[in-house]
Amino acid sequence: MNTDLLLVLGLLFAAIAMFIVNRPRMDAVGLLMIVLLPFTGVLSINEALAGFADPSIVLIAALFVIGEGLVRTGTAQRIGDLLYEKAGDSETLLLILVMLAVAGLGAVMSGTAVVAIFIPIVLRICRNTGGAPSRLMMPLSAAALISGMLTLVATAPNLVVSAELVRQGHAGFSFFAFTPFGIPILVLGIGYMLLASRLLPDRREQVGEQRRAPSLGEWARTYDLEGRAFRLRVTPDSPLVGQRLEGLNLRQEGVNILAIERPGRFATDLIRPSGATEIQPGDVVLIDVRMTPERMRSMREEYRLEVLPLAEGGFFLDRSQQIGMVEAVVTPDSPLVGSTVLQARMRAEYRLTAIGLRHGNTVVGPDLLEETLKAGDTLLLTGFWADIRRLQADGRGLVILNLPAEHADLLPAAGRAPQAIAILALTVGLMVSGIVPNVHAALIGCLLMGLFGCIDLNSAYRSISWKSLVLIVGMLPFSVALQRTGGVDLAADAVVALAGEAAPRVILAVIFVITAMLGLFISNTATAVLMAPVALAVAKEIGVSPYPFAMTVALAASTAFMTPVSSPVNTLVVGPGNYTFGDFIKVGVPFSIVVMLVCVLLIPIILPL
């Protein structure tokens, strides 16, 4: 063992030790290694920094951006919200659907991001069904880890291993090279979790009822809004066609037009009404009315309006991504004091509509428009979220009292989900077809996400996990340094010696176990960086194809089921599932053995030695 190798190994063990104690943080360790490796004389500073120009690094960053586009447009959340409708009260069906949805999304975006999206969805489902979160949270994290075994771009270790193949003169893995292994493991994982989840204790946090924000539905009940909301389509022969709202005087009749749905080129546009808005045939007006049913029927006949059904939930709750509500208190020095709600001209002043009023705890009834406003009154206002935020920033006589719970779930790019899905399909299609390199396809996808408004530059930069990228870049030079100093060959010899004259499948099992065990202490990405060159050297030494050994490292790096610190996705579910360290050992270790057996059995069949 030469001096150069001792220096490189010393730095490597120091990095591992810092990873284990988590001091300093992982990306700082990566930067430290970039700085220190050139002092060994094995690498130049340019070689230590070469990882920043590695195509796999750019590809990983681009995939973070595409995943953020799916989040901002609500694509991921909508998939999650469909689960409860399909599963009903069946915990078994719910577990299956959750794992399938998480694995499917995780195949094309960050598994950590998918878990973060699904945790509140699962908690909400558990509240509705009375189920225990502990029965679903661990299957959730397991599905996210398995998603890393489905496609090339599903997780960073896959890209690292594929890049190492290319670096050593071999062709990299194709987009779906991992799928024949991931699908059987996913099927086994679902079956295993259906059994193992029963072993998890029903630990529900016994906490007092916490104060939470009221929902739009609760406000609709509090202010007695039932029966006041209507969706009316303007027929071609309606006398309203071509007229401006300012000339209709509908407000005096007790009609508030909250928004107008108008067919657009690609989707239905929701228009904010103003006095200059001109009614067009086919428009669907969303209105709040205060009139008798007889007068309502008469008005519909007079203006030739067609009644359309409201979505379940009442007061336009299906439009909560665009239209919201807010409770605001009238201040003592407000110019609104002493005027009636009608005289206050809320629409002209704030671009919001008053649909409810409380004097103290007393809700005002049908005569809302004629009610005189006093200091301390609470108004329920509705309108577009942009106008609510404007009121929040500059109330001018009104102070925001409450925002609804739905405010926390607002999507920055709501309504652009079809574009995001189409862009994702195009990106995956380019990767699969090989028309352009994977990194080129991902960059095209990023630009299209921006062009179609699914993401903006600020959110794109924020979406990238720079910590993960710097960690990978900092660990990549070790691969070159260990190869130059003979460290990779030394490790390969040790693996071969450990396996003796055993069959290649046994050597694959040894590599799998070493990779999975190393992943207990350091990140799976760093594990892939270290083990990929060793696995390829072992394949070269025993004279077999490198692909089965590279695939073994990639799959083993995603087999991080055994402890809550093996992967960020496990760490995320510890609190919501109220898990202990022992829960992961009890459930994760047996499944890791199952995954190893599947991999050792299938890899030599699909990727011949």
Buried (B, 14 or more C-beta within 10 A) or exposed (E): EEEBBEBBBEBBEBBBEBBEEEEEEBBBBBBBBBEBBBEBEBBEEEBBBBBEEBBBBBBBBBBBBBBBBBBBBBBBBEBBEEBBEEBEEEBEEBBBBBBBBBBBBBBBBBBBBBBBBBBBBBBEBBEEBEBBBBBBBBBBBBBBBBBBBBBBBBBBBBBBBBBBBEBBEBEBBBBBBBBBBBBBBBEBBBEBBBEBBEEBEEBEEEEEEEEEEBBBBEBBEBBEBEEBBBBBBBBEEBEBBEBEBEEBEBBEEBBBBBBBBBEEEEEEEBBBBEEEBEBBEEBBBBBBBBBEEEEBEEBBEEBBBEEEEBEEEBBBBEBBBBBBBBBBBBBEEBEBBEEBBBEBEBBEBBBBBBBBBBBEEEBBEEEBBEBBBBBEBBBBBBBBBEBBBBBBEEBEBBEBEBBBBBBEEBBBBBBBBEBBBEBBEBBBEBBBEEEEBBBBBBBBBBEBBBEBBBBBEEBBEEBBBEEBBBBBBBBBBBBBBBBBBBBBBBBBBBBBEEBEEEEBBBBBBBBBBBBBEBBBBBBBBBBBBBBBBBBBBBBBBBEBBBBBBBBBBBBBBBBBBBBBBBBBBBBBBBEBBBBEEEBBBEBBEBBBBBBBEBBBEBBBEEBEB
